[in-house]
């Protein structure tokens, strides 16, 4: 799941550190794809510090949500359907349609949460801003994150740009997907391909919006 879908499960939490923890694994990967952190394997390092304990709690919830999501029948069914729609668009490129369908589904879930007013994006950013840099820095030091200045530079831009607000428009989902593909393959989708992708995402969204909340309800029950 993507940032806003992870936030959905803790949207009512008053603990900004839990909220930061729920999206921290993806923030770190976006800042540095080489970074591999496993704080859940050394929980004793964070004991006695409430901020770090909350960050770890959020981190573990992120892992639990992703495991439940990616192993669900919903994920398999929806990615298979979306893959068939977008396969003709990328058939002459290096882009794997299965990869695009996977990320596309996650971004569409974020889009629908925002569009249907099920989460408030500005509230999400407000909570991230409340996290003290010193506490987060201590947590990442215990995780042995290399070059933390790269991460904090990314985090500052992530919060200040409020980029996730752009997910309100479907064409921005296509743009985001293209940017993600560019990290994996040097080739980018053409303007025509992006327009076709937006069209197919719109067709898929019309079906997805009928039952998309089922996966959130399913995960929420299992988390409890």
PyMOL CGO cylinders between C-alpha atoms (Angstrom):
from pymol import cmd
from pymol.cgo import CYLINDER

trace = [
    CYLINDER, 0.00, 0.00, 0.00, 1.02, 3.59, -0.56, 0.3, 1, 1, 1, 1, 1, 1,
    CYLINDER, 1.02, 3.59, -0.56, 1.39, 6.46, 1.94, 0.3, 1, 1, 1, 1, 1, 1,
    CYLINDER, 1.39, 6.46, 1.94, -2.24, 7.54, 2.28, 0.3, 1, 1, 1, 1, 1, 1,
    CYLINDER, -2.24, 7.54, 2.28, -3.60, 4.00, 2.41, 0.3, 1, 1, 1, 1, 1, 1,
    CYLINDER, -3.60, 4.00, 2.41, -1.22, 3.25, 5.29, 0.3, 1, 1, 1, 1, 1, 1,
    CYLINDER, -1.22, 3.25, 5.29, -2.31, 6.47, 6.97, 0.3, 1, 1, 1, 1, 1, 1,
    CYLINDER, -2.31, 6.47, 6.97, -5.96, 5.40, 6.73, 0.3, 1, 1, 1, 1, 1, 1,
    CYLINDER, -5.96, 5.40, 6.73, -5.48, 2.80, 9.49, 0.3, 1, 1, 1, 1, 1, 1,
    CYLINDER, -5.48, 2.80, 9.49, -4.11, 5.41, 11.91, 0.3, 1, 1, 1, 1, 1, 1,
    CYLINDER, -4.11, 5.41, 11.91, -6.01, 8.46, 10.69, 0.3, 1, 1, 1, 1, 1, 1,
    CYLINDER, -6.01, 8.46, 10.69, -7.61, 8.94, 14.12, 0.3, 1, 1, 1, 1, 1, 1,
    CYLINDER, -7.61, 8.94, 14.12, -4.37, 8.54, 16.08, 0.3, 1, 1, 1, 1, 1, 1,
    CYLINDER, -4.37, 8.54, 16.08, -3.15, 11.54, 18.07, 0.3, 1, 1, 1, 1, 1, 1,
    CYLINDER, -3.15, 11.54, 18.07, 0.36, 10.07, 18.20, 0.3, 1, 1, 1, 1, 1, 1,
    CYLINDER, 0.36, 10.07, 18.20, 2.34, 11.74, 15.41, 0.3, 1, 1, 1, 1, 1, 1,
    CYLINDER, 2.34, 11.74, 15.41, 5.19, 9.26, 15.93, 0.3, 1, 1, 1, 1, 1, 1,
    CYLINDER, 5.19, 9.26, 15.93, 2.96, 6.27, 15.22, 0.3, 1, 1, 1, 1, 1, 1,
    CYLINDER, 2.96, 6.27, 15.22, 1.75, 8.00, 12.03, 0.3, 1, 1, 1, 1, 1, 1,
    CYLINDER, 1.75, 8.00, 12.03, 5.34, 8.73, 10.97, 0.3, 1, 1, 1, 1, 1, 1,
    CYLINDER, 5.34, 8.73, 10.97, 6.25, 5.12, 11.69, 0.3, 1, 1, 1, 1, 1, 1,
    CYLINDER, 6.25, 5.12, 11.69, 3.48, 3.79, 9.45, 0.3, 1, 1, 1, 1, 1, 1,
    CYLINDER, 3.48, 3.79, 9.45, 4.97, 5.53, 6.41, 0.3, 1, 1, 1, 1, 1, 1,
    CYLINDER, 4.97, 5.53, 6.41, 8.65, 5.57, 7.42, 0.3, 1, 1, 1, 1, 1, 1,
    CYLINDER, 8.65, 5.57, 7.42, 9.66, 2.36, 5.55, 0.3, 1, 1, 1, 1, 1, 1,
    CYLINDER, 9.66, 2.36, 5.55, 8.42, 3.85, 2.26, 0.3, 1, 1, 1, 1, 1, 1,
    CYLINDER, 8.42, 3.85, 2.26, 9.90, 7.28, 3.00, 0.3, 1, 1, 1, 1, 1, 1,
    CYLINDER, 9.90, 7.28, 3.00, 13.30, 5.70, 3.56, 0.3, 1, 1, 1, 1, 1, 1,
    CYLINDER, 13.30, 5.70, 3.56, 13.06, 3.61, 0.38, 0.3, 1, 1, 1, 1, 1, 1,
    CYLINDER, 13.06, 3.61, 0.38, 12.09, 6.69, -1.63, 0.3, 1, 1, 1, 1, 1, 1,
    CYLINDER, 12.09, 6.69, -1.63, 15.03, 8.62, -0.21, 0.3, 1, 1, 1, 1, 1, 1,
    CYLINDER, 15.03, 8.62, -0.21, 17.55, 5.82, -0.75, 0.3, 1, 1, 1, 1, 1, 1,
    CYLINDER, 17.55, 5.82, -0.75, 16.56, 2.56, -2.46, 0.3, 1, 1, 1, 1, 1, 1,
    CYLINDER, 16.56, 2.56, -2.46, 19.73, 0.89, -1.12, 0.3, 1, 1, 1, 1, 1, 1,
    CYLINDER, 19.73, 0.89, -1.12, 18.63, 1.35, 2.50, 0.3, 1, 1, 1, 1, 1, 1,
    CYLINDER, 18.63, 1.35, 2.50, 17.43, -1.82, 4.24, 0.3, 1, 1, 1, 1, 1, 1,
    CYLINDER, 17.43, -1.82, 4.24, 16.41, -1.36, 7.87, 0.3, 1, 1, 1, 1, 1, 1,
    CYLINDER, 16.41, -1.36, 7.87, 14.98, -3.97, 10.25, 0.3, 1, 1, 1, 1, 1, 1,
    CYLINDER, 14.98, -3.97, 10.25, 14.20, -2.24, 13.57, 0.3, 1, 1, 1, 1, 1, 1,
    CYLINDER, 14.20, -2.24, 13.57, 11.63, -4.93, 14.43, 0.3, 1, 1, 1, 1, 1, 1,
    CYLINDER, 11.63, -4.93, 14.43, 14.51, -7.39, 14.84, 0.3, 1, 1, 1, 1, 1, 1,
    CYLINDER, 14.51, -7.39, 14.84, 16.10, -5.34, 17.62, 0.3, 1, 1, 1, 1, 1, 1,
    CYLINDER, 16.10, -5.34, 17.62, 13.18, -3.94, 19.57, 0.3, 1, 1, 1, 1, 1, 1,
    CYLINDER, 13.18, -3.94, 19.57, 15.24, -3.66, 22.77, 0.3, 1, 1, 1, 1, 1, 1,
    CYLINDER, 15.24, -3.66, 22.77, 17.14, -0.72, 21.23, 0.3, 1, 1, 1, 1, 1, 1,
    CYLINDER, 17.14, -0.72, 21.23, 14.03, 1.47, 21.38, 0.3, 1, 1, 1, 1, 1, 1,
    CYLINDER, 14.03, 1.47, 21.38, 12.74, 0.54, 24.83, 0.3, 1, 1, 1, 1, 1, 1,
    CYLINDER, 12.74, 0.54, 24.83, 12.41, 3.36, 27.35, 0.3, 1, 1, 1, 1, 1, 1,
    CYLINDER, 12.41, 3.36, 27.35, 12.01, 6.13, 24.78, 0.3, 1, 1, 1, 1, 1, 1,
    CYLINDER, 12.01, 6.13, 24.78, 8.29, 6.80, 24.13, 0.3, 1, 1, 1, 1, 1, 1,
    CYLINDER, 8.29, 6.80, 24.13, 8.88, 8.55, 20.79, 0.3, 1, 1, 1, 1, 1, 1,
    CYLINDER, 8.88, 8.55, 20.79, 11.03, 5.74, 19.45, 0.3, 1, 1, 1, 1, 1, 1,
    CYLINDER, 11.03, 5.74, 19.45, 8.63, 3.10, 20.77, 0.3, 1, 1, 1, 1, 1, 1,
    CYLINDER, 8.63, 3.10, 20.77, 5.79, 4.81, 18.89, 0.3, 1, 1, 1, 1, 1, 1,
    CYLINDER, 5.79, 4.81, 18.89, 7.88, 4.98, 15.71, 0.3, 1, 1, 1, 1, 1, 1,
    CYLINDER, 7.88, 4.98, 15.71, 8.58, 1.26, 16.03, 0.3, 1, 1, 1, 1, 1, 1,
    CYLINDER, 8.58, 1.26, 16.03, 4.88, 0.55, 16.64, 0.3, 1, 1, 1, 1, 1, 1,
    CYLINDER, 4.88, 0.55, 16.64, 4.00, 2.41, 13.44, 0.3, 1, 1, 1, 1, 1, 1,
    CYLINDER, 4.00, 2.41, 13.44, 6.78, 0.64, 11.53, 0.3, 1, 1, 1, 1, 1, 1,
    CYLINDER, 6.78, 0.64, 11.53, 5.43, -2.77, 12.58, 0.3, 1, 1, 1, 1, 1, 1,
    CYLINDER, 5.43, -2.77, 12.58, 1.90, -1.76, 11.58, 0.3, 1, 1, 1, 1, 1, 1,
    CYLINDER, 1.90, -1.76, 11.58, 3.25, -0.81, 8.13, 0.3, 1, 1, 1, 1, 1, 1,
    CYLINDER, 3.25, -0.81, 8.13, 4.78, -4.28, 7.73, 0.3, 1, 1, 1, 1, 1, 1,
    CYLINDER, 4.78, -4.28, 7.73, 1.59, -5.97, 8.93, 0.3, 1, 1, 1, 1, 1, 1,
    CYLINDER, 1.59, -5.97, 8.93, -0.62, -3.96, 6.56, 0.3, 1, 1, 1, 1, 1, 1,
    CYLINDER, -0.62, -3.96, 6.56, 1.60, -4.66, 3.55, 0.3, 1, 1, 1, 1, 1, 1,
    CYLINDER, 1.60, -4.66, 3.55, 1.71, -8.38, 4.33, 0.3, 1, 1, 1, 1, 1, 1,
    CYLINDER, 1.71, -8.38, 4.33, -2.09, -8.58, 4.63, 0.3, 1, 1, 1, 1, 1, 1,
    CYLINDER, -2.09, -8.58, 4.63, -2.60, -6.50, 1.48, 0.3, 1, 1, 1, 1, 1, 1,
    CYLINDER, -2.60, -6.50, 1.48, -0.17, -8.31, -0.79, 0.3, 1, 1, 1, 1, 1, 1,
    CYLINDER, -0.17, -8.31, -0.79, -1.41, -11.76, 0.30, 0.3, 1, 1, 1, 1, 1, 1,
    CYLINDER, -1.41, -11.76, 0.30, -5.09, -10.89, -0.16, 0.3, 1, 1, 1, 1, 1, 1,
    CYLINDER, -5.09, -10.89, -0.16, -7.42, -12.22, -2.85, 0.3, 1, 1, 1, 1, 1, 1,
    CYLINDER, -7.42, -12.22, -2.85, -8.35, -8.58, -3.49, 0.3, 1, 1, 1, 1, 1, 1,
    CYLINDER, -8.35, -8.58, -3.49, -4.77, -7.69, -4.48, 0.3, 1, 1, 1, 1, 1, 1,
    CYLINDER, -4.77, -7.69, -4.48, -4.45, -10.66, -6.84, 0.3, 1, 1, 1, 1, 1, 1,
    CYLINDER, -4.45, -10.66, -6.84, -7.83, -10.06, -8.46, 0.3, 1, 1, 1, 1, 1, 1,
    CYLINDER, -7.83, -10.06, -8.46, -7.40, -6.30, -8.97, 0.3, 1, 1, 1, 1, 1, 1,
    CYLINDER, -7.40, -6.30, -8.97, -3.80, -6.36, -10.18, 0.3, 1, 1, 1, 1, 1, 1,
    CYLINDER, -3.80, -6.36, -10.18, -4.66, -9.13, -12.67, 0.3, 1, 1, 1, 1, 1, 1,
    CYLINDER, -4.66, -9.13, -12.67, -7.55, -7.07, -14.05, 0.3, 1, 1, 1, 1, 1, 1,
    CYLINDER, -7.55, -7.07, -14.05, -5.54, -3.84, -14.25, 0.3, 1, 1, 1, 1, 1, 1,
    CYLINDER, -5.54, -3.84, -14.25, -2.60, -5.62, -15.86, 0.3, 1, 1, 1, 1, 1, 1,
    CYLINDER, -2.60, -5.62, -15.86, -4.81, -6.73, -18.76, 0.3, 1, 1, 1, 1, 1, 1,
    CYLINDER, -4.81, -6.73, -18.76, -5.96, -3.14, -19.33, 0.3, 1, 1, 1, 1, 1, 1,
    CYLINDER, -5.96, -3.14, -19.33, -2.51, -1.58, -19.40, 0.3, 1, 1, 1, 1, 1, 1,
    CYLINDER, -2.51, -1.58, -19.40, -0.57, -4.41, -21.07, 0.3, 1, 1, 1, 1, 1, 1,
    CYLINDER, -0.57, -4.41, -21.07, -1.17, -3.13, -24.64, 0.3, 1, 1, 1, 1, 1, 1,
    CYLINDER, -1.17, -3.13, -24.64, 0.06, 0.35, -23.66, 0.3, 1, 1, 1, 1, 1, 1,
    CYLINDER, 0.06, 0.35, -23.66, 3.54, -0.81, -22.62, 0.3, 1, 1, 1, 1, 1, 1,
    CYLINDER, 3.54, -0.81, -22.62, 4.01, -3.84, -24.89, 0.3, 1, 1, 1, 1, 1, 1,
    CYLINDER, 4.01, -3.84, -24.89, 6.78, -2.12, -26.88, 0.3, 1, 1, 1, 1, 1, 1,
    CYLINDER, 6.78, -2.12, -26.88, 8.62, -0.89, -23.80, 0.3, 1, 1, 1, 1, 1, 1,
    CYLINDER, 8.62, -0.89, -23.80, 10.77, -2.42, -21.06, 0.3, 1, 1, 1, 1, 1, 1,
    CYLINDER, 10.77, -2.42, -21.06, 8.10, -1.61, -18.47, 0.3, 1, 1, 1, 1, 1, 1,
    CYLINDER, 8.10, -1.61, -18.47, 6.59, -4.72, -16.87, 0.3, 1, 1, 1, 1, 1, 1,
    CYLINDER, 6.59, -4.72, -16.87, 2.78, -4.47, -16.86, 0.3, 1, 1, 1, 1, 1, 1,
    CYLINDER, 2.78, -4.47, -16.86, 2.63, -6.48, -13.63, 0.3, 1, 1, 1, 1, 1, 1,
    CYLINDER, 2.63, -6.48, -13.63, 4.80, -3.87, -11.90, 0.3, 1, 1, 1, 1, 1, 1,
    CYLINDER, 4.80, -3.87, -11.90, 2.71, -1.02, -13.28, 0.3, 1, 1, 1, 1, 1, 1,
    CYLINDER, 2.71, -1.02, -13.28, -0.52, -2.75, -12.22, 0.3, 1, 1, 1, 1, 1, 1,
    CYLINDER, -0.52, -2.75, -12.22, 0.81, -3.29, -8.70, 0.3, 1, 1, 1, 1, 1, 1,
    CYLINDER, 0.81, -3.29, -8.70, 1.82, 0.34, -8.15, 0.3, 1, 1, 1, 1, 1, 1,
    CYLINDER, 1.82, 0.34, -8.15, -1.17, 1.61, -10.14, 0.3, 1, 1, 1, 1, 1, 1,
    CYLINDER, -1.17, 1.61, -10.14, -3.61, -0.17, -7.83, 0.3, 1, 1, 1, 1, 1, 1,
    CYLINDER, -3.61, -0.17, -7.83, -1.91, 1.28, -4.75, 0.3, 1, 1, 1, 1, 1, 1,
    CYLINDER, -1.91, 1.28, -4.75, -2.01, 4.84, -6.10, 0.3, 1, 1, 1, 1, 1, 1,
    CYLINDER, -2.01, 4.84, -6.10, -5.65, 4.46, -7.15, 0.3, 1, 1, 1, 1, 1, 1,
    CYLINDER, -5.65, 4.46, -7.15, -6.55, 3.38, -3.61, 0.3, 1, 1, 1, 1, 1, 1,
    CYLINDER, -6.55, 3.38, -3.61, -4.91, 6.57, -2.31, 0.3, 1, 1, 1, 1, 1, 1,
    CYLINDER, -4.91, 6.57, -2.31, -6.80, 8.55, -4.95, 0.3, 1, 1, 1, 1, 1, 1,
    CYLINDER, -6.80, 8.55, -4.95, -10.16, 7.08, -3.95, 0.3, 1, 1, 1, 1, 1, 1,
    CYLINDER, -10.16, 7.08, -3.95, -9.57, 7.69, -0.24, 0.3, 1, 1, 1, 1, 1, 1,
    CYLINDER, -9.57, 7.69, -0.24, -8.93, 11.37, -0.98, 0.3, 1, 1, 1, 1, 1, 1,
    CYLINDER, -8.93, 11.37, -0.98, -11.72, 11.73, -3.54, 0.3, 1, 1, 1, 1, 1, 1,
    CYLINDER, -11.72, 11.73, -3.54, -14.31, 10.19, -1.22, 0.3, 1, 1, 1, 1, 1, 1,
    CYLINDER, -14.31, 10.19, -1.22, -13.14, 12.30, 1.70, 0.3, 1, 1, 1, 1, 1, 1,
    CYLINDER, -13.14, 12.30, 1.70, -12.21, 9.28, 3.80, 0.3, 1, 1, 1, 1, 1, 1,
    CYLINDER, -12.21, 9.28, 3.80, -8.93, 10.87, 4.87, 0.3, 1, 1, 1, 1, 1, 1,
    CYLINDER, -8.93, 10.87, 4.87, -7.64, 14.44, 5.12, 0.3, 1, 1, 1, 1, 1, 1,
    CYLINDER, -7.64, 14.44, 5.12, -4.28, 14.82, 3.40, 0.3, 1, 1, 1, 1, 1, 1,
    CYLINDER, -4.28, 14.82, 3.40, -3.44, 18.04, 5.21, 0.3, 1, 1, 1, 1, 1, 1,
    CYLINDER, -3.44, 18.04, 5.21, -4.03, 16.32, 8.57, 0.3, 1, 1, 1, 1, 1, 1,
    CYLINDER, -4.03, 16.32, 8.57, -1.53, 13.65, 7.49, 0.3, 1, 1, 1, 1, 1, 1,
    CYLINDER, -1.53, 13.65, 7.49, 1.12, 16.26, 6.76, 0.3, 1, 1, 1, 1, 1, 1,
    CYLINDER, 1.12, 16.26, 6.76, 0.31, 18.14, 9.99, 0.3, 1, 1, 1, 1, 1, 1,
    CYLINDER, 0.31, 18.14, 9.99, 1.12, 14.99, 11.98, 0.3, 1, 1, 1, 1, 1, 1,
    CYLINDER, 1.12, 14.99, 11.98, 4.39, 14.40, 10.15, 0.3, 1, 1, 1, 1, 1, 1,
    CYLINDER, 4.39, 14.40, 10.15, 5.43, 17.99, 10.93, 0.3, 1, 1, 1, 1, 1, 1,
    CYLINDER, 5.43, 17.99, 10.93, 4.91, 17.40, 14.66, 0.3, 1, 1, 1, 1, 1, 1,
    CYLINDER, 4.91, 17.40, 14.66, 7.62, 14.73, 14.80, 0.3, 1, 1, 1, 1, 1, 1,
    CYLINDER, 7.62, 14.73, 14.80, 10.81, 16.09, 16.37, 0.3, 1, 1, 1, 1, 1, 1,
    CYLINDER, 10.81, 16.09, 16.37, 13.88, 15.64, 14.22, 0.3, 1, 1, 1, 1, 1, 1,
    CYLINDER, 13.88, 15.64, 14.22, 16.00, 14.62, 17.23, 0.3, 1, 1, 1, 1, 1, 1,
    CYLINDER, 16.00, 14.62, 17.23, 13.68, 11.74, 18.11, 0.3, 1, 1, 1, 1, 1, 1,
    CYLINDER, 13.68, 11.74, 18.11, 13.51, 10.54, 14.50, 0.3, 1, 1, 1, 1, 1, 1,
    CYLINDER, 13.51, 10.54, 14.50, 17.27, 10.91, 14.15, 0.3, 1, 1, 1, 1, 1, 1,
    CYLINDER, 17.27, 10.91, 14.15, 17.86, 8.79, 17.28, 0.3, 1, 1, 1, 1, 1, 1,
    CYLINDER, 17.86, 8.79, 17.28, 15.52, 6.11, 15.93, 0.3, 1, 1, 1, 1, 1, 1,
    CYLINDER, 15.52, 6.11, 15.93, 17.33, 6.01, 12.58, 0.3, 1, 1, 1, 1, 1, 1,
    CYLINDER, 17.33, 6.01, 12.58, 20.70, 5.95, 14.32, 0.3, 1, 1, 1, 1, 1, 1,
    CYLINDER, 20.70, 5.95, 14.32, 19.59, 2.87, 16.24, 0.3, 1, 1, 1, 1, 1, 1,
    CYLINDER, 19.59, 2.87, 16.24, 18.53, 1.40, 12.87, 0.3, 1, 1, 1, 1, 1, 1,
    CYLINDER, 18.53, 1.40, 12.87, 22.04, 2.15, 11.55, 0.3, 1, 1, 1, 1, 1, 1,
    CYLINDER, 22.04, 2.15, 11.55, 20.79, 4.21, 8.61, 0.3, 1, 1, 1, 1, 1, 1,
    CYLINDER, 20.79, 4.21, 8.61, 23.72, 5.39, 6.52, 0.3, 1, 1, 1, 1, 1, 1,
    CYLINDER, 23.72, 5.39, 6.52, 23.80, 9.01, 5.31, 0.3, 1, 1, 1, 1, 1, 1,
    CYLINDER, 23.80, 9.01, 5.31, 20.77, 10.20, 7.31, 0.3, 1, 1, 1, 1, 1, 1,
    CYLINDER, 20.77, 10.20, 7.31, 21.18, 13.69, 5.84, 0.3, 1, 1, 1, 1, 1, 1,
    CYLINDER, 21.18, 13.69, 5.84, 19.93, 12.32, 2.50, 0.3, 1, 1, 1, 1, 1, 1,
    CYLINDER, 19.93, 12.32, 2.50, 16.80, 11.03, 4.20, 0.3, 1, 1, 1, 1, 1, 1,
    CYLINDER, 16.80, 11.03, 4.20, 16.11, 14.25, 6.09, 0.3, 1, 1, 1, 1, 1, 1,
    CYLINDER, 16.11, 14.25, 6.09, 16.60, 16.27, 2.91, 0.3, 1, 1, 1, 1, 1, 1,
    CYLINDER, 16.60, 16.27, 2.91, 14.02, 14.08, 1.18, 0.3, 1, 1, 1, 1, 1, 1,
    CYLINDER, 14.02, 14.08, 1.18, 11.63, 14.25, 4.14, 0.3, 1, 1, 1, 1, 1, 1,
    CYLINDER, 11.63, 14.25, 4.14, 11.76, 18.05, 4.23, 0.3, 1, 1, 1, 1, 1, 1,
    CYLINDER, 11.76, 18.05, 4.23, 10.83, 18.24, 0.54, 0.3, 1, 1, 1, 1, 1, 1,
    CYLINDER, 10.83, 18.24, 0.54, 8.18, 15.53, 0.92, 0.3, 1, 1, 1, 1, 1, 1,
    CYLINDER, 8.18, 15.53, 0.92, 6.40, 17.49, 3.65, 0.3, 1, 1, 1, 1, 1, 1,
    CYLINDER, 6.40, 17.49, 3.65, 6.83, 20.99, 2.21, 0.3, 1, 1, 1, 1, 1, 1,
    CYLINDER, 6.83, 20.99, 2.21, 5.67, 20.04, -1.31, 0.3, 1, 1, 1, 1, 1, 1,
    CYLINDER, 5.67, 20.04, -1.31, 2.53, 18.23, -0.07, 0.3, 1, 1, 1, 1, 1, 1,
    CYLINDER, 2.53, 18.23, -0.07, 2.89, 16.19, -3.25, 0.3, 1, 1, 1, 1, 1, 1,
    CYLINDER, 2.89, 16.19, -3.25, 0.21, 13.69, -2.25, 0.3, 1, 1, 1, 1, 1, 1,
    CYLINDER, 0.21, 13.69, -2.25, -2.44, 16.37, -2.72, 0.3, 1, 1, 1, 1, 1, 1,
    CYLINDER, -2.44, 16.37, -2.72, -1.83, 15.93, -6.45, 0.3, 1, 1, 1, 1, 1, 1,
    CYLINDER, -1.83, 15.93, -6.45, -3.35, 12.43, -6.24, 0.3, 1, 1, 1, 1, 1, 1,
    CYLINDER, -3.35, 12.43, -6.24, -6.77, 14.08, -6.38, 0.3, 1, 1, 1, 1, 1, 1,
    CYLINDER, -6.77, 14.08, -6.38, -6.40, 14.17, -10.19, 0.3, 1, 1, 1, 1, 1, 1,
    CYLINDER, -6.40, 14.17, -10.19, -6.25, 10.96, -12.18, 0.3, 1, 1, 1, 1, 1, 1,
    CYLINDER, -6.25, 10.96, -12.18, -3.77, 12.31, -14.73, 0.3, 1, 1, 1, 1, 1, 1,
    CYLINDER, -3.77, 12.31, -14.73, -1.34, 12.93, -11.89, 0.3, 1, 1, 1, 1, 1, 1,
    CYLINDER, -1.34, 12.93, -11.89, -1.50, 9.24, -11.03, 0.3, 1, 1, 1, 1, 1, 1,
    CYLINDER, -1.50, 9.24, -11.03, -0.22, 8.44, -14.54, 0.3, 1, 1, 1, 1, 1, 1,
    CYLINDER, -0.22, 8.44, -14.54, 2.54, 11.03, -14.13, 0.3, 1, 1, 1, 1, 1, 1,
    CYLINDER, 2.54, 11.03, -14.13, 3.54, 9.52, -10.77, 0.3, 1, 1, 1, 1, 1, 1,
    CYLINDER, 3.54, 9.52, -10.77, 3.59, 6.01, -12.27, 0.3, 1, 1, 1, 1, 1, 1,
    CYLINDER, 3.59, 6.01, -12.27, 5.87, 7.23, -15.05, 0.3, 1, 1, 1, 1, 1, 1,
    CYLINDER, 5.87, 7.23, -15.05, 8.24, 8.78, -12.51, 0.3, 1, 1, 1, 1, 1, 1,
    CYLINDER, 8.24, 8.78, -12.51, 8.36, 5.52, -10.56, 0.3, 1, 1, 1, 1, 1, 1,
    CYLINDER, 8.36, 5.52, -10.56, 9.07, 3.54, -13.74, 0.3, 1, 1, 1, 1, 1, 1,
    CYLINDER, 9.07, 3.54, -13.74, 11.94, 5.91, -14.54, 0.3, 1, 1, 1, 1, 1, 1,
    CYLINDER, 11.94, 5.91, -14.54, 13.69, 4.75, -11.36, 0.3, 1, 1, 1, 1, 1, 1,
    CYLINDER, 13.69, 4.75, -11.36, 13.64, 1.17, -12.64, 0.3, 1, 1, 1, 1, 1, 1,
    CYLINDER, 13.64, 1.17, -12.64, 13.94, 1.56, -16.41, 0.3, 1, 1, 1, 1, 1, 1,
    CYLINDER, 13.94, 1.56, -16.41, 15.67, 4.39, -18.33, 0.3, 1, 1, 1, 1, 1, 1,
    CYLINDER, 15.67, 4.39, -18.33, 12.85, 4.53, -20.86, 0.3, 1, 1, 1, 1, 1, 1,
    CYLINDER, 12.85, 4.53, -20.86, 9.85, 6.77, -20.15, 0.3, 1, 1, 1, 1, 1, 1,
    CYLINDER, 9.85, 6.77, -20.15, 6.31, 6.52, -21.45, 0.3, 1, 1, 1, 1, 1, 1,
    CYLINDER, 6.31, 6.52, -21.45, 5.40, 8.89, -24.27, 0.3, 1, 1, 1, 1, 1, 1,
    CYLINDER, 5.40, 8.89, -24.27, 2.70, 11.54, -23.97, 0.3, 1, 1, 1, 1, 1, 1,
    CYLINDER, 2.70, 11.54, -23.97, 0.38, 9.32, -26.00, 0.3, 1, 1, 1, 1, 1, 1,
    CYLINDER, 0.38, 9.32, -26.00, 1.05, 6.35, -23.73, 0.3, 1, 1, 1, 1, 1, 1,
    CYLINDER, 1.05, 6.35, -23.73, 0.43, 8.48, -20.63, 0.3, 1, 1, 1, 1, 1, 1,
    CYLINDER, 0.43, 8.48, -20.63, -2.89, 9.65, -22.05, 0.3, 1, 1, 1, 1, 1, 1,
    CYLINDER, -2.89, 9.65, -22.05, -3.89, 6.06, -22.78, 0.3, 1, 1, 1, 1, 1, 1,
    CYLINDER, -3.89, 6.06, -22.78, -2.79, 5.04, -19.30, 0.3, 1, 1, 1, 1, 1, 1,
    CYLINDER, -2.79, 5.04, -19.30, -4.97, 7.76, -17.75, 0.3, 1, 1, 1, 1, 1, 1,
    CYLINDER, -4.97, 7.76, -17.75, -7.90, 6.55, -19.86, 0.3, 1, 1, 1, 1, 1, 1,
    CYLINDER, -7.90, 6.55, -19.86, -7.48, 2.94, -18.73, 0.3, 1, 1, 1, 1, 1, 1,
    CYLINDER, -7.48, 2.94, -18.73, -7.00, 3.98, -15.10, 0.3, 1, 1, 1, 1, 1, 1,
    CYLINDER, -7.00, 3.98, -15.10, -10.31, 5.84, -15.35, 0.3, 1, 1, 1, 1, 1, 1,
    CYLINDER, -10.31, 5.84, -15.35, -12.05, 2.75, -16.69, 0.3, 1, 1, 1, 1, 1, 1,
    CYLINDER, -12.05, 2.75, -16.69, -10.56, 0.60, -13.95, 0.3, 1, 1, 1, 1, 1, 1,
    CYLINDER, -10.56, 0.60, -13.95, -11.36, 3.18, -11.26, 0.3, 1, 1, 1, 1, 1, 1,
    CYLINDER, -11.36, 3.18, -11.26, -15.07, 3.07, -12.18, 0.3, 1, 1, 1, 1, 1, 1,
    CYLINDER, -15.07, 3.07, -12.18, -15.10, -0.63, -11.25, 0.3, 1, 1, 1, 1, 1, 1,
    CYLINDER, -15.10, -0.63, -11.25, -12.69, -0.38, -8.31, 0.3, 1, 1, 1, 1, 1, 1,
    CYLINDER, -12.69, -0.38, -8.31, -14.64, 2.31, -6.50, 0.3, 1, 1, 1, 1, 1, 1,
    CYLINDER, -14.64, 2.31, -6.50, -17.59, -0.07, -6.06, 0.3, 1, 1, 1, 1, 1, 1,
    CYLINDER, -17.59, -0.07, -6.06, -15.77, -2.35, -3.64, 0.3, 1, 1, 1, 1, 1, 1,
    CYLINDER, -15.77, -2.35, -3.64, -12.37, -0.82, -2.81, 0.3, 1, 1, 1, 1, 1, 1,
    CYLINDER, -12.37, -0.82, -2.81, -13.29, -0.31, 0.86, 0.3, 1, 1, 1, 1, 1, 1,
    CYLINDER, -13.29, -0.31, 0.86, -13.56, -4.07, 1.31, 0.3, 1, 1, 1, 1, 1, 1,
    CYLINDER, -13.56, -4.07, 1.31, -9.78, -4.44, 1.51, 0.3, 1, 1, 1, 1, 1, 1,
    CYLINDER, -9.78, -4.44, 1.51, -9.49, -1.67, 4.12, 0.3, 1, 1, 1, 1, 1, 1,
    CYLINDER, -9.49, -1.67, 4.12, -12.24, -3.25, 6.21, 0.3, 1, 1, 1, 1, 1, 1,
    CYLINDER, -12.24, -3.25, 6.21, -10.64, -6.69, 5.87, 0.3, 1, 1, 1, 1, 1, 1,
    CYLINDER, -10.64, -6.69, 5.87, -7.20, -5.45, 6.94, 0.3, 1, 1, 1, 1, 1, 1,
    CYLINDER, -7.20, -5.45, 6.94, -8.60, -3.34, 9.77, 0.3, 1, 1, 1, 1, 1, 1,
    CYLINDER, -8.60, -3.34, 9.77, -10.35, -6.38, 11.29, 0.3, 1, 1, 1, 1, 1, 1,
    CYLINDER, -10.35, -6.38, 11.29, -7.18, -8.47, 11.09, 0.3, 1, 1, 1, 1, 1, 1,
    CYLINDER, -7.18, -8.47, 11.09, -5.02, -5.72, 12.59, 0.3, 1, 1, 1, 1, 1, 1,
    CYLINDER, -5.02, -5.72, 12.59, -7.27, -5.60, 15.66, 0.3, 1, 1, 1, 1, 1, 1,
]
cmd.load_cgo(trace, "trace")
